[in-house]
Every structure is written in structure tokens, then in C-alpha cells.
């Protein structure tokens, strides 16, 4: 692909997420310009091990949840069934010695809850970000109980945004409203004007809504995955 015709995407993610996202994008011929927009702060909650020990199922919502909770959990002693909300999270769990009962290739938490509907009810520990907000009502009505355990907190970082890098891009890839918040708070008026001209491809409706306040051209990825955002940019979603 000629460099001048190549699509170039801005990324506003945590350091670990930048690496994985860049790999997915490069596989599709998309060059990335990364900004470390999110800081991950692991929880020091000493109750996490106790709560996990009582669970029949443990859901890890992200790689960050795995990395931050690992010091508190002994994989060899966990009796609960392990669930990941994505394949990347599942691979990391397996590398750390956990057997994974289920991980959807698409669909995230929605797919996990659909899977749980057909399993015996029990106690579910959800290892997640401190502000995660999930609706478990339908499964609670079937006899499941849910305990949200904040394994980490994602915080926006103040960045130095070079407007020349923004002008070199064709797209912005956005995976959470927090990334939009970090980007907006770090950009001066000229940089915001340059961002507005890009096409933003977003993961999730809340991210789409937040991005729509900045970008003139916004698209929603068809599935809940990094690959779907990359495909949206490569295929230039309408």
C-alpha cells in the first residue's frame, strides 16, 4: 500500500492497550499514532481474595482486571469457573495458569450473560474497573447473585498533543468515553478543530455519544472488539 494512501488512526489508550491495538491495526494496513491517554491504577483491596474465594463464577472484564487482580488470586486454588469477556483477556488468563470456561469472540459482557443463562445459578464475582456499570437484573431473577469487585481504576491523563500528528491522521479510534474525556481536556482549540475533521470510529454507544460532541463524522463499530474498530477504519464505515 502506498504510504500516501494509507489510513492513519489516532489512539488514546493505556500503555498496554496501545500495544495490542496497534498490532490489530497494523495487520489491516492501518498506521497508528498513539497517545497514552489513560492511566491504570490497580486496587489494593484486601477483600478481593476473600470475595473471589466465595464465588462459583469469576468474570474478568479486561486484561487490566487480570493483571491487577493476579497478585490477590492463586490460580491453583480457585474453584470457580473462570470467564473472560474477550479472547485477549482469555489468552492472558491461560498464560497465568487459569483454565477459562468461556470467552466470546464477540459480544463482550452481553455474550457472557447470555452464556450464564444456561448455567446453574450461583455466586458471580465480577472483576472490573471501579466505575463499571452492568445490569444483572435478568440473571438475578434466575437466582444468580453478583458482586462487583473493583480490580482497578482507569484515570484520564493530561497529554501533550502535537497538532501536527493530528493533521497527519485520517481517523480517530475510540474505545471508551474516558478516552474522549482525556483527549478533549488535553487539546487546545486548534487541535480540537483539527480533530473535528477526522472520522471517528467508536466502540460502544456511550463512546459514540461522547465522540459525537467533538467530531463531525462519527461511526459505531459493528461489534464489541478491537478488530471491529480496525475493520471499520479499514473499510471506512458509513
Secondary structure, 3 states (H helix, E strand, C coil): CCHHHCCEEEEEECHHHHHHHHHHHHHCCCEEEEEECEEEEECCCCCHHHHHHCCCEEEECCHHHHHHHHHHCCHHHCCCEEEECCHHHHHHHHHCCCCEEEECCCCHHHHHHHHHCCCCCCEEEEEEECCCCCCCHHHHCCCCEEEEEEEEEEEECCCCCCHHHHHCCCEEEECCHHHHHHHHHHCCHHHHHHHHCCEEEECCHHHHHHHCCCCCEEEECCCCCHHHHHHHHHCCCC
